Amino acid sequence: MSQLDLEQLREKVDAVNLQILSLINERATVIQEIGKIKEKQGVNRYDPLRERHMLNLLKDHNNGPLDQKTVDHIFKEIFKSALDLQEEDQRKALLVSRKKKSEDTVITVNGERIGEGTPSFIFGPCAVESQEQVSKVAEAIGGKGLRLIRGGAYKPRTSPYDFQGLGLEGLKMLKAAAEQYNLAVVTEIVTPSHLEDALPYLDVVQVGARNMQNFELLKAVGQINKPVLLKRGMAATIDEFINAAEYIIASGNDQIILCERGIRTYEKATRNTLDISAVPILKQETHLPVFVDVTHSTGRRDLLLPAAKAAIAIGADGVMAEVHPDPAVALSDAAQQMNLQQFDEYYDSLMKFMKQYELKM
């Protein structure tokens, strides 16, 4: 074979490559249209029977020289790329997606503009236990010029014998303390049936980790005109977390704050494992503000400050932590709550860090 013949064959290969590329892209365009129809119909993107049909059709028409194992391998990769393309199209179509809305969502609560650049803070007791207890915490928070207080009135607990909260009466106590010190109330709602009674006494609805995929609750809070703080489930992937937020926004409420609170791993040194990398991922993938709950992620008072610093440094829009007048007698999560003196020291250290961090930036 002459050099001329070799060059001609190479040119032919180049031409065939371009034909294959054109056909693959044409196929991808058709797959995108199929994906849109499947999404409207609520049909699963992956259909193993359809894939088997296509592979059998190829087998029936394969006249070589490629053996069928090689053909199957090539086309399975093509099929996989098509599924990936459909998934990417679906992500772009999400209402919470950064591709859908490029600018950051800013949520205003009691004059606090969450997501605008300066970190916000939510402090308060794990659970409302008495009017005196929650009022002391509210006084400490309000004295620092902060505008938000958290406290649990409805408490989903792992054990049915643990303190379950004071319910609506506890929420009324929290609201009374908040009003006294000009604070907005952030509290968890665990079932749609509680929403109507609770709404007059709260400013931000928290959906807890255990309810991240309580889809009826997500749809219910999507129909109210108040912000929602959505916590990541303890075993949820980031995609599952984002889709939980999509349930809320698809129901009409775009005032959503995402909250990373640690995920469950095999590690026992902390209560959960703080997935700090989730913060920039969520900021890139969505337009929603992102908080970090340093209390539930670490479960340790000694780690609250470094975890909060890490959250701020990596770009979180806010930090949540728990405060109790006397954690030793707290009815829930005693080991992870700060007392009032520790809270003062914690907040002062955090403010100093933020000033130093701004100077370095």
C-alpha positions as CSV (number, residue, x, y, z in Angstrom):
1,M,0.0,0.0,0.0
2,S,1.4,3.4,-1.0
3,Q,1.5,6.5,1.1
4,L,-1.2,7.9,-1.1
5,D,-3.5,5.0,-0.4
6,L,-2.9,5.4,3.3
7,E,-3.8,9.1,3.2
8,Q,-6.9,8.5,1.3
9,L,-8.1,5.9,3.8
10,R,-7.3,8.2,6.7
11,E,-9.4,10.9,5.0
12,K,-12.2,8.4,4.6
13,V,-11.9,7.6,8.3
14,D,-12.1,11.3,9.2
15,A,-15.2,11.7,7.0
16,V,-16.8,8.7,8.7
17,N,-15.9,10.1,12.1
18,L,-17.7,13.3,11.2
19,Q,-20.7,11.4,10.0
20,I,-20.8,9.5,13.3
21,L,-20.5,12.7,15.3
22,S,-23.3,14.3,13.3
23,L,-25.5,11.2,13.9
24,I,-24.7,11.0,17.6
25,N,-25.6,14.7,18.0
26,E,-28.8,14.2,16.0
27,R,-29.7,11.3,18.2
28,A,-29.0,13.4,21.3
29,T,-31.4,16.1,20.0
30,V,-34.1,13.4,19.6
31,I,-33.4,12.1,23.1
32,Q,-33.8,15.6,24.5
33,E,-37.3,15.8,23.0
34,I,-38.1,12.3,24.4
35,G,-36.9,13.6,27.8
36,K,-39.3,16.6,27.7
37,I,-42.2,14.3,26.9
38,K,-41.2,11.8,29.7
39,E,-41.0,14.7,32.2
40,K,-44.5,15.9,31.3
41,Q,-45.8,12.4,31.7
42,G,-43.9,11.7,34.9
43,V,-42.3,8.7,33.2
44,N,-38.9,7.3,34.5
45,R,-36.1,8.4,32.2
46,Y,-34.4,5.0,32.2
47,D,-36.4,2.2,30.5
48,P,-34.5,-1.2,30.6
49,L,-37.0,-2.8,28.3
50,R,-36.5,-0.1,25.7
51,E,-32.7,-0.5,26.0
52,R,-32.9,-4.2,25.6
53,H,-35.1,-3.7,22.5
54,M,-32.5,-1.4,20.9
55,L,-29.6,-3.7,21.7
56,N,-31.5,-6.7,20.1
57,L,-32.2,-4.6,17.0
58,L,-28.5,-3.8,16.7
59,K,-27.6,-7.5,17.1
60,D,-30.1,-8.5,14.4
61,H,-28.4,-6.1,12.0
62,N,-24.8,-6.5,12.9
63,N,-22.9,-7.9,10.0
64,G,-19.4,-7.3,11.4
65,P,-16.5,-6.9,11.5
66,L,-17.2,-5.7,15.1
67,D,-18.3,-8.5,17.4
68,Q,-21.6,-8.0,19.3
69,K,-19.9,-7.5,22.7
70,T,-18.0,-4.5,21.3
71,V,-21.1,-3.1,19.7
72,D,-23.1,-3.5,22.9
73,H,-20.3,-1.7,24.8
74,I,-20.2,1.2,22.4
75,F,-24.0,1.7,22.3
76,K,-24.4,1.3,26.1
77,E,-22.0,4.3,26.4
78,I,-24.1,6.2,23.9
79,F,-27.3,5.3,25.9
80,K,-25.7,6.4,29.1
81,S,-24.6,9.7,27.6
82,A,-28.3,10.3,26.6
83,L,-29.5,9.7,30.1
84,D,-26.9,12.1,31.4
85,L,-28.1,14.6,28.9
86,Q,-31.7,14.2,30.0
87,E,-30.7,14.6,33.7
88,E,-28.7,17.8,32.9
89,D,-31.7,19.2,31.0
90,Q,-33.9,18.4,34.0
91,R,-31.5,20.2,36.4
92,K,-31.4,23.3,34.2
93,A,-35.2,23.3,34.2
94,L,-35.5,23.3,38.0
95,L,-36.9,26.6,39.4
96,V,-34.3,26.6,42.1
97,S,-31.5,26.2,39.5
98,R,-28.9,28.9,39.0
99,K,-29.4,28.3,35.3
100,K,-33.0,29.3,35.7
101,K,-32.2,32.4,37.8
102,S,-28.7,33.8,37.7
103,E,-29.0,36.4,40.5
104,D,-29.0,35.4,44.2
105,T,-32.4,35.2,46.0
106,V,-32.4,37.6,48.9
107,I,-34.9,37.0,51.7
108,T,-35.9,39.8,54.1
109,V,-37.0,38.7,57.6
110,N,-37.5,41.4,60.3
111,G,-35.2,43.8,58.4
112,E,-32.5,41.1,58.0
113,R,-31.5,40.6,54.4
114,I,-30.5,37.0,54.1
115,G,-28.3,36.1,51.1
116,E,-27.1,39.6,50.3
117,G,-23.5,39.1,51.2
118,T,-23.1,39.7,54.9
119,P,-23.6,36.5,57.0
120,S,-26.8,36.3,59.1
121,F,-27.2,34.4,62.4
122,I,-30.0,32.4,64.0
123,F,-29.6,31.5,67.6
124,G,-31.9,30.0,70.3
125,P,-32.6,27.0,72.4
126,C,-33.1,23.5,71.0
127,A,-36.5,23.4,72.6
128,V,-38.8,25.9,74.3
129,E,-39.1,24.7,77.9
130,S,-40.6,27.6,79.7
131,Q,-41.3,31.3,79.3
132,E,-38.4,32.2,81.6
133,Q,-36.0,30.0,79.7
134,V,-36.8,31.4,76.2
135,S,-37.0,35.0,77.4
136,K,-33.5,34.9,78.9
137,V,-32.2,33.6,75.5
138,A,-34.2,36.2,73.6
139,E,-32.7,39.0,75.8
140,A,-29.2,37.8,75.1
141,I,-29.8,37.6,71.3
142,G,-31.6,40.9,71.1
143,G,-28.9,42.6,73.2
144,K,-26.4,41.8,70.4
145,G,-28.6,43.6,67.8
146,L,-29.6,40.3,66.2
147,R,-33.0,39.9,64.6
148,L,-33.8,36.2,64.6
149,I,-34.4,33.5,67.3
150,R,-35.0,29.8,66.8
151,G,-36.7,27.4,69.2
152,G,-38.4,24.1,68.9
153,A,-42.1,23.8,69.9
154,Y,-42.8,20.6,67.9
155,K,-39.9,18.2,68.4
156,P,-39.5,15.1,66.2
157,R,-37.3,12.8,68.3
158,T,-35.6,9.5,67.5
159,S,-37.1,7.9,70.7
160,P,-40.8,8.2,71.4
161,Y,-40.0,8.6,75.1
162,D,-37.9,11.8,74.6
163,F,-39.2,15.3,75.2
164,Q,-41.5,16.1,72.2
165,G,-41.9,19.8,72.8
166,L,-44.7,22.0,74.2
167,G,-46.5,22.3,70.9
168,L,-48.6,25.4,70.3
169,E,-48.2,26.7,73.9
170,G,-44.4,26.6,73.5
171,L,-44.6,28.5,70.3
172,K,-46.7,31.2,71.9
173,M,-44.0,31.5,74.6
174,L,-41.4,31.9,71.9
175,K,-43.4,34.5,70.1
176,A,-44.0,36.5,73.3
177,A,-40.2,36.5,74.0
178,A,-39.4,37.4,70.4
179,E,-41.8,40.4,70.4
180,Q,-40.3,41.7,73.6
181,Y,-36.9,41.9,72.1
182,N,-37.9,42.7,68.4
183,L,-36.9,39.2,67.1
184,A,-38.4,37.1,64.3
185,V,-39.3,33.5,65.1
186,V,-37.8,30.5,63.3
187,T,-39.4,27.2,64.4
188,E,-40.0,23.7,63.0
189,I,-43.3,22.4,61.8
190,V,-43.5,18.7,61.5
191,T,-46.9,18.1,59.9
192,P,-49.2,20.1,57.6
193,S,-52.0,20.0,60.1
194,H,-50.0,22.2,62.5
195,L,-49.4,25.0,60.0
196,E,-52.7,26.9,60.2
197,D,-52.6,27.2,64.0
198,A,-48.9,28.0,64.1
199,L,-48.6,30.6,61.3
200,P,-49.6,33.6,63.4
201,Y,-46.8,32.9,65.8
202,L,-43.8,32.3,63.4
203,D,-41.9,34.2,60.8
204,V,-39.8,31.4,59.2
205,V,-41.0,27.8,58.9
206,Q,-38.3,25.3,59.5
207,V,-38.5,21.9,57.8
208,G,-36.2,19.6,59.7
209,A,-33.8,17.0,58.5
210,R,-36.2,14.1,59.3
211,N,-38.9,15.8,57.2
212,M,-36.8,16.8,54.2
213,Q,-38.7,14.3,52.0
214,N,-42.1,14.7,53.7
215,F,-43.5,15.7,50.4
216,E,-46.9,16.7,51.6
217,L,-45.3,19.0,54.2
218,L,-43.1,20.5,51.5
219,K,-46.1,21.2,49.3
220,A,-47.9,22.7,52.2
221,V,-45.2,25.2,53.1
222,G,-44.9,25.9,49.4
223,Q,-48.4,27.4,49.6
224,I,-47.7,29.9,52.4
225,N,-46.4,33.4,52.2
226,K,-43.5,33.0,54.7
227,P,-39.9,32.0,54.2
228,V,-38.9,28.3,54.7
229,L,-35.7,27.1,56.2
230,L,-35.1,23.7,54.7
231,K,-32.6,21.4,56.4
232,R,-30.8,18.6,54.5
233,G,-31.7,15.1,55.5
234,M,-29.2,13.2,57.4
235,A,-28.7,10.7,54.6
236,A,-29.7,12.9,51.7
237,T,-27.6,13.5,48.6
238,I,-27.3,17.1,47.4
239,D,-29.5,16.3,44.4
240,E,-32.2,15.0,46.8
241,F,-31.8,18.1,48.9
242,I,-32.2,20.4,45.8
243,N,-35.3,18.5,44.7
244,A,-36.8,18.9,48.1
245,A,-36.5,22.6,47.7
246,E,-38.0,22.3,44.2
247,Y,-41.1,20.8,45.8
248,I,-41.5,24.0,47.8
249,I,-40.8,26.5,45.0
250,A,-43.0,24.5,42.5
251,S,-45.9,25.0,44.9
252,G,-45.5,28.7,44.8
253,N,-43.1,29.8,47.5
254,D,-39.6,30.9,46.4
255,Q,-38.5,32.2,49.8
256,I,-36.3,29.2,50.7
257,I,-33.2,29.1,52.8
258,L,-31.2,25.9,52.4
259,C,-29.5,24.6,55.6
260,E,-26.6,22.1,55.7
261,R,-26.7,20.4,59.1
262,G,-24.4,17.4,58.6
263,I,-24.9,14.0,57.2
264,R,-24.7,10.6,58.8
265,T,-21.4,8.7,58.1
266,Y,-19.5,6.0,60.0
267,E,-17.6,8.7,61.9
268,K,-18.4,8.8,65.7
269,A,-16.2,11.8,66.7
270,T,-19.1,14.2,66.0
271,R,-22.8,13.8,66.0
272,N,-22.9,14.1,62.2
273,T,-20.3,14.8,59.6
274,L,-20.4,18.4,58.4
275,D,-20.4,18.4,54.6
276,I,-18.8,21.8,54.3
277,S,-18.2,21.4,50.6
278,A,-22.0,21.3,50.1
279,V,-22.1,25.1,50.7
280,P,-20.3,26.1,47.5
281,I,-22.0,23.4,45.5
282,L,-25.4,24.6,46.6
283,K,-24.4,28.2,45.9
284,Q,-23.3,27.2,42.4
285,E,-26.2,24.9,41.6
286,T,-29.0,27.1,43.1
287,H,-29.8,30.8,43.6
288,L,-31.0,30.2,47.2
289,P,-29.2,31.4,50.4
290,V,-27.4,28.7,52.3
291,F,-27.0,28.3,56.1
292,V,-24.9,25.9,58.1
293,D,-26.2,24.5,61.4
294,V,-23.0,24.0,63.4
295,T,-24.8,22.6,66.4
296,H,-26.5,19.6,64.9
297,S,-23.6,18.9,62.5
298,T,-21.0,18.7,65.3
299,G,-23.0,18.0,68.4
300,R,-20.1,19.5,70.4
301,R,-19.8,22.9,72.0
302,D,-16.0,22.9,71.5
303,L,-16.4,22.7,67.7
304,L,-19.1,25.3,67.3
305,L,-16.7,28.2,66.7
306,P,-14.3,26.6,64.2
307,A,-17.2,25.1,62.3
308,A,-18.9,28.5,62.1
309,K,-15.6,30.1,60.9
310,A,-15.3,27.4,58.2
311,A,-18.9,28.0,57.1
312,I,-18.4,31.8,56.7
313,A,-15.0,31.4,55.0
314,I,-16.4,29.0,52.4
315,G,-19.3,31.3,51.5
316,A,-22.3,30.4,53.7
317,D,-25.0,33.1,54.0
318,G,-25.5,32.4,57.6
319,V,-24.9,30.2,60.7
320,M,-27.3,28.6,63.1
321,A,-26.4,27.5,66.6
322,E,-28.2,26.6,69.9
323,V,-28.1,28.6,73.1
324,H,-29.7,27.7,76.5
325,P,-29.5,29.5,79.9
326,D,-28.5,26.3,81.6
327,P,-27.7,23.5,79.2
328,A,-27.0,21.0,82.0
329,V,-30.7,20.8,82.7
330,A,-31.9,21.2,79.1
331,L,-34.7,18.7,78.2
332,S,-33.0,18.0,74.8
333,D,-29.5,18.1,73.3
334,A,-27.8,19.3,76.5
335,A,-24.2,18.5,75.3
336,Q,-24.3,20.7,72.3
337,Q,-25.9,23.9,73.5
338,M,-24.0,27.0,74.7
339,N,-24.8,28.7,77.9
340,L,-25.2,32.5,77.9
341,Q,-21.6,33.3,78.9
342,Q,-20.3,30.9,76.2
343,F,-22.7,32.5,73.7
344,D,-21.2,35.9,74.5
345,E,-17.6,34.6,74.0
346,Y,-18.6,32.7,70.9
347,Y,-20.3,35.7,69.3
348,D,-17.4,38.1,70.1
349,S,-14.9,35.6,68.6
350,L,-17.0,35.2,65.5
351,M,-17.3,39.0,65.0
352,K,-13.5,39.4,65.4
353,F,-12.9,36.6,62.9
354,M,-15.3,38.2,60.4
355,K,-13.5,41.6,60.7
356,Q,-10.1,39.9,60.1
357,Y,-11.5,37.8,57.3
358,E,-12.9,40.9,55.5
359,L,-9.5,42.6,55.8
360,K,-7.8,39.6,54.3
361,M,-10.3,39.4,51.5
